[in-house]
Every structure is written in C-alpha cells, then in structure tokens.
Amino acid sequence: MTVALGAGLHAAPWAQPRPGAHVARAAGLMVWGSVEAGHTCPVSMTYAAVPALRAAPDLAKRYEPLLTSRVYDVGLRVPDGKRGLLAGMGMTEKQGGSDVRTNATTATPTAEGTWLLRGHKWFTSAPMSDLFLVLAQAPQGLSCFLVPRVLPDGTRNPFRIQRLKDKLGNRSNASAEPEFDDTVAWLVGPEGRGVATIIEMVTMTRLDCALGSAAGMRAALVPAAHHTRYRRAFGARLIEKPLMRNVLADLAVESEAALSLALRVAGAVDRATAGDDTERAFQRLATTLAKYWVCKRQPAVVAEALECLGGNGYVEESGLPRLYREAPLNGIWEGSGNVTALDVVRVLAREPDSLAAYEAEVAPAAGADRRLNEAWTQVRRELADGTEPELRARRLVERMALVLQGSLLVRYAPAAVADAFCASRLAGDRGLAFGTLPTGLDLAAILDRIPPDDPATRPGPAGR
C-alpha cells in the first residue's frame, strides 16, 4: 500500500491531469498489481471515487486533496486530520445483488443538512477505508451518499461490521457486511440520481478489473515461461519442445491482446477527461467490453500457465495456486458476465454515438488484414440482427471485443503477434484449448516477448 500510494496508483491522474496520465497509472497498476492483487482493491476504489465525488463540489474540495495524497496514513481517525485517505464502496444488498434499485437501506434527512442511513450492505469493499460511497433510498429515490468511518467530532460513525467474507481468493483484502444504524452521511449528486452518480465510480473500477485481469495473466505467464526455459526433460529444455512452444505462444498472444485492450480504454479515459466527446462515447462502450472479455479469459490463462509447471504448479510455494484462486474475482466484481454483457446491449441501443466511436476505431484497421475485415463484417451483421438481443448478448460482446483487440494488435503489435491473433481468434484456425495455434506462425518472435528476454535462454545455438 505504501508503494502503491507513493507511486500515485490510487489518484495521480486526478491530481496531475496531464496527457497520458491514466495510461501511465494503468501501466503502473499492472506492474504492481501482479506482485499482489488484493491490495489493489482499496487503491482502485480510491481512484474511482474521485470523479464520482465531484458530483458534490463542496465535499470534493474538502476531501479530494486527501484522497489524492501520496501518503498511506494507516488507522481510523478524523478524516480532515489525516495525511491521506482511502475510499471504499457499498452498493449491493442481500435481497437484490446487482439489482441495486431494490436496495432497502433508507436515508433520512436531518435539520443539520446531513442524512441518517439505516440498513445493511452485502458486499462493501475495503472496509478499513476512511470514506465510502453508498447507495440508499431517499424520499425522492435511490441516491448516493458519502459515509465516513469517523465523524468530524472524532466519534465513530455507526458502521458496524457484522462479518468479513471468507472468499475463494484475494485473502489480503476483506469484503464486509456492515450494518447502518443512524449512520451519518452526506448526499453526493442530486437526490434520486444515485445510480447515475455512482456509475462514475463503477466505470473506473471496471477499467481496473480489466487491468487487474491483464496483470494476473501476465503474472501467470512469466513463471510458466521461466520454468520452461530452465526445466530439462526428455533430452531438452521444455521451451524447445514444439508443443510447449505452441502453448506458451498462445498464452502470450492472449496476454498481449488483454494488455492492448485495457490500455486503450485507459487512453480513452485520458482523452475523455480532457473533453474529447468521441473518446468519451468510445469509453462508455469499450470499458464494459474490456471488463467482460479480459476478465473472462483470466481463469483459463492462469489454469494453463499453472499446468506448464506440472505438479509443481499445483503446490502453494509456486505462487500459481494463489493466482488461480484470484482469477475469477474480476469477472464477478462490478458486474458479473451477464450484467456486463447486457450493459453493452443497453449502451448500443441507447447511445448510438458509442457504436459510431467503436466503428471509427475498428474500420481503419480492418482494411489492413483480411481476417480482421471478415470478422468485422460478421460483427456488423450481428449488430444489425435485432432478434433476441438479450439471448445473444454474450456472443455479440465476445465478438466485438475480439475485433477490437484485433484492430489494436494489427496497428500496434509486432506482425507475429497480430498474425497469430487474427489467424486463431478471428479466422478460427485453432481448437478450444490453448496450444492449438496453426502452423506457419512465427512462434519464436512471440516467445521472445515474454520477459525476461534473455538471449542465453532462447532455443538455438546461442542458447545451447
């Protein structure tokens, strides 16, 4: 946490909104998040809370300097007296889950201008944080509120943690079930517009879900490549075996495609924040595409990378079991697969400028590769097909994400990576498992991009 906040991974783009700030922060989060994923939750929540809090200018003026501070100030004290703050979020409740409009937590206004919350939250992220954005039912409808753990007079706000979740993975970061009993809060944004207000936070956390999954893929790929570069079996190093090279190259292509898409979305945040309306429209669609698809791919990538180590990969000290337990997390948080896929369908129906921005991103690259162009044509047919859009939502989102990844790789990746992606993911010349890439690809060029790129460990005379 000290390193993450010191590097500005929680808020540097908001404190110093220079061009490329969100991309730089995204790259840093990927590097540091691959070391240990659990601590990135409060980092991500704090990053995402800032734009949502700006819906209440007075509160933003008061707390944003502390939320963007690079000091990790541990402990619950009066927020104004700390050197730095962390933020969390409480949206879902046990009776509704993702259907937050069924929330039963109530908010009652007071004569002092504050609100009193009563109710229960099912998943509240990072309960050790100083401030929380919370949804509750006000007289005019579901609204967003800021809840401090400690009140300005130094007393503890009634934020009673009933239990911490015993989760599959990510054990370094708790999720809590807090009970609110006349808990003091401040309104953020217009009353009755809670979803519209907190969606600013959700959008940013969805970006971080994609970044986190891309980091998790890379964190699994690197030890798999390292192991196969040094492990000798059947007369040679494993990485010299053709089938192992196919598996590793396939994993590397998946990892690079995930990285490209997640960083492109971070770039859209940069330009949208600077006032680019086209990029803002692209961000609305691409963030959810990336969140859905990149998070879906992480468990499969980690499982295959673990298998590259054989039985050693299944042993805790290899580190791969921890990555495997954490792999499903980002696909669930901030909207599971069905929720995010249906969100894309809704954006396509309600915001034609988002689809236009997507088309403007993909179309120029499609002409550079026959397979990409054919896949793009197929996606356009899918988009024009109005039958049972909910039933087809996952199919459509998957294909849109693949075409977007292909367009990015064709433009910016080495030819070997783009060729492998288009042949396997777009033209369908592969099986259902990793390690089924077709023949004729430059696997050596792909494998050389997996760090550490040490010429002494490459196959061939120099490595022998």
C-alpha positions in Angstrom: 0.0 0.0 0.0 2.8 2.4 0.8 4.5 1.8 -2.5 1.2 1.9 -4.5 0.1 5.2 -3.0 3.6 6.6 -3.1 3.6 5.9 -6.9 0.3 7.6 -7.3 -1.5 4.5 -8.5 -4.6 5.5 -6.5 -5.1 9.0 -7.8 -2.2 10.6 -9.7 -4.2 11.3 -12.9 -6.8 13.3 -10.9 -4.1 15.3 -9.0 -1.9 15.9 -12.1 -4.2 15.6 -15.2 -1.6 15.8 -17.9 -1.9 13.9 -21.2 -1.4 10.2 -20.8 -1.7 10.3 -17.0 -4.4 7.5 -16.9 -2.3 5.3 -19.2 0.8 5.8 -17.1 -1.2 4.9 -14.0 -2.7 1.9 -15.7 0.8 0.6 -16.6 2.0 1.1 -13.1 -1.1 -0.7 -11.7 -0.4 -3.7 -13.9 3.2 -4.0 -12.8 2.5 -3.5 -9.1 -0.8 -5.5 -9.1 1.0 -8.5 -10.5 3.1 -8.6 -7.3 0.0 -9.0 -5.0 -3.5 -8.4 -6.3 -5.5 -8.0 -3.1 -4.2 -4.6 -2.1 -5.2 -3.1 -5.4 -8.8 -3.1 -4.3 -8.6 0.0 -2.0 -6.2 1.5 -4.5 -8.7 1.1 -7.3 -11.7 2.2 -5.2 -9.9 5.4 -4.2 -9.1 6.1 -7.8 -12.7 5.5 -8.9 -14.2 7.5 -6.0 -12.7 10.8 -7.1 -14.7 11.5 -10.2 -18.0 10.4 -8.5 -17.3 12.6 -5.5 -17.0 15.6 -7.8 -20.8 15.5 -8.1 -20.7 17.2 -4.7 -18.2 20.1 -5.2 -18.1 21.1 -1.5 -17.2 17.5 -0.5 -14.7 17.1 -3.3 -13.0 20.4 -2.3 -12.7 19.1 1.2 -11.6 15.5 0.6 -10.1 15.2 -2.8 -6.7 16.7 -1.8 -6.5 13.9 0.9 -7.8 11.2 -1.5 -5.0 12.1 -3.9 -2.3 12.4 -1.3 0.6 10.0 -1.8 0.8 9.2 1.9 -0.5 5.9 3.2 -1.8 7.0 6.7 -3.0 3.9 8.5 -5.7 4.0 11.1 -9.2 5.3 11.6 -9.2 8.9 12.7 -11.0 12.2 11.8 -10.6 12.3 8.0 -9.7 16.0 7.9 -6.8 15.4 10.3 -5.1 12.6 8.3 -2.4 13.0 5.8 -4.1 10.7 3.3 -7.4 8.9 2.8 -8.7 5.8 1.2 -12.2 5.3 -0.2 -14.5 2.2 -0.5 -17.9 1.5 -1.9 -21.1 -0.1 -0.6 -23.8 -0.8 -3.3 -25.2 -4.3 -3.2 -27.6 -5.8 -0.7 -28.6 -9.4 0.0 -32.1 -9.2 -1.4 -31.1 -7.8 -4.8 -27.3 -8.1 -5.5 -26.6 -6.3 -8.8 -30.3 -5.1 -8.9 -29.4 -2.1 -6.8 -32.7 -0.4 -7.4 -34.2 -2.9 -4.9 -31.9 -1.6 -2.2 -33.7 -1.4 1.1 -31.2 0.8 3.0 -33.0 4.1 3.8 -31.7 7.7 4.1 -33.5 10.3 6.2 -32.6 14.0 6.0 -31.7 15.9 9.2 -32.1 19.5 10.1 -28.3 19.9 10.1 -28.1 19.1 6.4 -26.8 15.5 6.9 -28.6 12.2 6.4 -29.0 9.2 8.6 -28.8 5.8 6.9 -30.4 2.6 8.2 -29.9 -0.8 6.6 -27.4 -3.5 5.6 -24.9 -4.0 2.8 -23.9 -7.4 1.5 -20.5 -6.6 -0.2 -18.7 -3.4 1.0 -15.2 -3.3 -0.4 -12.1 -2.3 1.6 -13.9 -1.8 5.0 -10.7 -0.4 6.5 -11.1 2.7 4.3 -11.9 6.2 5.7 -14.8 7.1 3.4 -17.4 5.2 1.4 -19.8 5.9 -1.4 -23.0 4.2 -0.5 -26.4 3.8 -2.2 -29.6 4.3 -0.1 -33.3 5.0 -0.7 -34.0 8.7 0.0 -37.5 10.3 -0.2 -37.0 11.1 -3.9 -35.5 7.8 -4.8 -32.2 5.9 -4.8 -29.4 8.3 -4.0 -25.6 8.3 -3.5 -24.1 9.2 -0.1 -20.6 9.8 1.4 -20.1 7.9 4.6 -17.1 8.5 6.9 -15.9 5.9 9.4 -15.1 8.6 11.8 -17.1 11.8 12.2 -15.7 15.3 12.3 -16.1 15.5 16.1 -13.9 12.3 16.5 -16.7 9.9 17.3 -17.1 6.6 15.4 -19.9 6.7 12.9 -22.2 3.7 13.3 -20.6 1.4 10.7 -21.0 -1.9 12.4 -19.2 -4.7 10.5 -21.2 -7.9 11.1 -18.7 -10.1 9.4 -15.9 -10.3 6.8 -16.4 -12.6 3.8 -14.4 -15.9 3.7 -13.7 -15.7 0.0 -12.3 -18.1 -2.6 -9.2 -15.9 -3.2 -7.8 -12.4 -2.6 -7.5 -13.1 1.1 -5.3 -10.0 1.7 -8.4 -7.8 1.1 -11.6 -8.1 3.1 -15.1 -7.6 1.9 -17.5 -6.7 4.7 -21.2 -6.8 5.6 -21.8 -3.5 7.5 -24.9 -2.5 9.3 -26.0 1.1 9.3 -27.9 2.3 12.3 -28.5 6.1 12.1 -25.2 6.3 10.2 -24.3 9.9 9.3 -23.8 10.6 5.6 -23.7 13.4 3.1 -25.6 13.5 -0.2 -23.4 13.2 -3.3 -25.1 14.4 -6.5 -28.8 15.0 -7.0 -31.3 13.2 -4.8 -32.8 10.3 -6.7 -29.9 10.1 -9.1 -27.8 7.6 -7.1 -27.1 5.2 -9.9 -26.1 7.9 -12.3 -23.8 9.4 -9.7 -22.1 6.2 -8.6 -21.8 4.9 -12.2 -18.8 7.2 -12.5 -17.1 5.1 -9.8 -18.3 1.8 -11.3 -16.9 2.7 -14.8 -13.4 3.4 -13.3 -13.4 0.2 -11.3 -14.5 -1.8 -14.3 -11.4 -0.4 -16.1 -9.3 -1.6 -13.1 -11.0 -5.1 -13.3 -9.7 -5.4 -16.9 -6.3 -4.1 -15.9 -6.2 -6.5 -12.9 -7.0 -9.5 -15.1 -4.4 -8.5 -17.7 -1.9 -8.2 -14.8 -3.0 -11.6 -13.5 -2.5 -13.2 -16.9 1.0 -11.7 -17.2 1.8 -12.8 -13.6 1.0 -16.4 -14.5 2.6 -16.4 -18.0 6.0 -15.2 -16.8 6.8 -18.0 -14.3 5.4 -20.5 -16.8 7.9 -19.2 -19.4 10.7 -19.1 -16.9 10.1 -22.7 -15.8 10.1 -24.0 -19.3 13.2 -22.1 -20.2 15.2 -23.8 -17.5 13.4 -27.2 -16.9 15.0 -30.0 -18.9 13.0 -33.1 -19.7 13.1 -35.7 -22.5 16.5 -34.6 -23.6 15.9 -30.8 -24.0 14.6 -27.8 -22.3 10.8 -27.7 -22.3 10.6 -24.4 -24.2 12.4 -26.2 -27.1 9.6 -28.7 -27.5 7.2 -27.7 -30.3 4.0 -28.3 -28.4 5.1 -26.4 -25.4 6.1 -23.5 -27.7 2.6 -23.6 -29.1 1.1 -23.4 -25.6 3.3 -20.6 -24.4 2.9 -18.6 -27.6 -0.9 -19.0 -27.4 -0.9 -17.7 -23.8 1.4 -14.9 -24.8 -0.9 -13.7 -27.6 -3.9 -13.8 -25.1 -1.9 -11.8 -22.6 -0.8 -9.2 -25.1 -4.3 -8.8 -26.5 -5.6 -8.2 -23.0 -3.0 -5.6 -22.3 -3.6 -3.8 -25.5 -7.3 -3.5 -24.9 -7.1 -2.5 -21.3 -4.5 0.3 -22.0 -6.6 1.5 -25.0 -9.5 2.0 -22.6 -7.2 3.9 -20.2 -6.2 6.1 -23.1 -9.9 6.8 -23.8 -10.2 7.9 -20.1 -7.4 10.3 -20.6 -8.9 11.9 -23.7 -12.5 11.8 -22.4 -11.4 13.6 -19.2 -9.7 16.3 -21.4 -13.1 16.9 -23.2 -13.0 14.6 -26.2 -16.6 13.6 -26.8 -15.8 10.8 -29.3 -13.4 9.2 -26.8 -16.0 9.6 -24.1 -18.5 7.7 -26.2 -15.9 5.1 -27.0 -15.0 4.8 -23.3 -18.6 4.0 -22.4 -18.7 1.0 -24.6 -15.1 -0.2 -24.6 -14.8 -0.2 -20.8 -17.6 -2.7 -20.5 -16.3 -4.8 -23.5 -12.9 -5.0 -21.9 -14.2 -5.7 -18.4 -16.3 -8.6 -19.8 -13.8 -10.3 -22.1 -10.5 -9.8 -20.4 -11.9 -10.9 -17.1 -13.4 -14.0 -18.8 -10.1 -15.0 -20.2 -8.0 -14.8 -17.0 -9.1 -18.1 -15.3 -8.4 -20.1 -18.5 -5.0 -18.5 -18.9 -3.9 -19.0 -15.3 -5.0 -22.6 -15.4 -3.0 -23.4 -18.5 0.1 -21.5 -17.2 -0.1 -23.5 -14.0 -0.1 -26.7 -16.0 3.1 -25.7 -17.7 4.8 -26.3 -14.3 3.2 -29.7 -13.9 2.6 -30.9 -10.4 4.9 -28.1 -9.1 2.4 -25.5 -10.3 -0.2 -27.1 -8.0 1.9 -26.6 -5.0 1.4 -23.4 -3.0 5.1 -22.3 -2.9 5.0 -21.9 -6.7 2.6 -19.0 -6.3 0.4 -20.2 -9.1 -2.4 -21.5 -6.8 -2.8 -18.0 -5.3 -3.1 -16.6 -8.8 -5.6 -19.3 -9.7 -7.8 -18.6 -6.7 -7.8 -14.9 -7.5 -8.5 -15.4 -11.3 -12.3 -15.5 -11.2 -12.6 -12.4 -9.0 -12.6 -9.6 -11.5 -15.2 -11.3 -13.7 -17.6 -11.1 -10.8 -16.9 -7.7 -9.2 -18.5 -4.6 -10.7 -21.0 -6.7 -12.6 -20.7 -10.4 -13.5 -20.7 -11.7 -17.0 -24.5 -11.4 -17.7 -24.7 -7.9 -16.1 -21.8 -6.5 -18.2 -22.9 -8.2 -21.4 -26.4 -6.7 -21.0 -24.9 -3.3 -20.2 -23.2 -3.4 -23.6 -26.6 -4.2 -25.3 -28.2 -1.3 -23.5 -25.4 1.1 -24.5 -25.7 0.0 -28.1 -29.5 0.7 -28.0 -29.4 4.0 -26.2 -26.2 5.6 -27.2 -25.5 5.4 -31.0 -22.5 7.7 -30.6 -20.8 4.9 -28.7 -21.2 2.5 -31.6 -20.1 5.1 -34.0 -16.9 5.7 -32.0 -16.3 1.9 -31.9 -16.7 1.7 -35.7 -14.3 4.6 -36.1 -11.8 2.7 -34.1 -12.1 -0.6 -35.9 -12.8 0.2 -39.5 -9.4 1.8 -40.5 -7.5 -1.3 -39.2 -9.9 -3.8 -40.8 -8.6 -3.0 -44.2 -5.1 -4.0 -43.2 -5.9 -7.6 -42.6 -8.3 -9.8 -44.5 -9.2 -11.9 -41.4 -9.9 -8.8 -39.3 -12.0 -7.4 -42.1 -14.1 -10.6 -42.4 -14.6 -10.7 -38.6 -15.7 -7.0 -38.7 -18.2 -7.7 -41.4 -19.6 -10.6 -39.3 -19.9 -8.3 -36.3 -21.8 -5.7 -38.3 -24.2 -8.4 -39.3 -24.6 -9.4 -35.6 -25.3 -5.7 -34.7 -27.9 -5.4 -37.4 -29.7 -8.6 -36.3 -32.4 -7.4 -33.8 -33.7 -10.8 -32.8 -33.5 -11.7 -29.1 -30.7 -9.3 -28.2 -30.5 -10.5 -24.6 -30.1 -14.1 -25.6 -27.3 -13.2 -27.9 -25.6 -10.6 -25.6 -22.6 -12.7 -24.7 -21.9 -13.8 -28.2 -22.1 -10.3 -29.5 -19.9 -8.8 -26.8 -17.3 -11.5 -27.2 -17.0 -10.9 -31.0 -16.9 -7.1 -30.6 -14.1 -7.5 -28.0 -12.1 -9.8 -30.3 -12.5 -7.5 -33.3 -11.4 -4.5 -31.1 -8.4 -6.4 -29.8 -7.5 -7.5 -33.4 -7.7 -3.9 -34.6 -5.3 -2.8 -31.9 -2.8 -5.6 -32.5 -2.8 -5.1 -36.3 -2.0 -1.4 -35.7 0.4 -1.5 -32.8 1.8 -5.1 -32.1 4.6 -6.8 -33.9 3.5 -8.6 -37.0 4.0 -12.1 -35.5 1.6 -11.3 -32.6 -1.1 -9.7 -34.8 -0.8 -12.6 -37.3 -1.2 -15.2 -34.6 -4.2 -13.4 -33.1 -6.0 -12.9 -36.4 -5.4 -16.5 -37.5 -6.6 -18.1 -34.3 -9.1 -15.7 -32.7 -10.7 -14.1 -35.8 -10.3 -16.7 -38.5 -11.0 -19.5 -36.1 -7.9 -21.6 -37.1 -7.5 -23.1 -33.6 -9.1 -25.5 -31.2 -10.9 -24.8 -27.9 -7.8 -25.2 -25.7 -4.6 -23.2 -25.5 -1.7 -24.7 -27.6 -3.8 -25.2 -30.7 -2.3 -22.4 -32.9 -2.0 -23.3 -36.6 1.3 -24.0 -38.3 3.2 -21.3 -40.2 3.3 -18.7 -37.4 6.4 -17.0 -36.1 6.3 -18.5 -32.6 9.9 -17.5 -31.8 9.1 -13.8 -32.2 6.1 -14.2 -29.9 8.0 -16.1 -27.2 10.9 -13.6 -27.3 8.5 -11.0 -26.0 7.8 -12.9 -22.7 10.2 -11.5 -20.0 12.9 -12.0 -19.1 14.0 -11.8 -22.7 17.5 -13.4 -22.1 19.2 -14.4 -25.3 21.1 -17.1 -23.4 17.9 -18.9 -22.7 16.5 -18.9 -26.2 16.4 -22.1 -28.2 19.1 -22.4 -30.8 22.9 -22.5 -30.9 23.3 -19.3 -28.8 21.2 -20.9 -26.0 23.0 -24.2 -26.0 
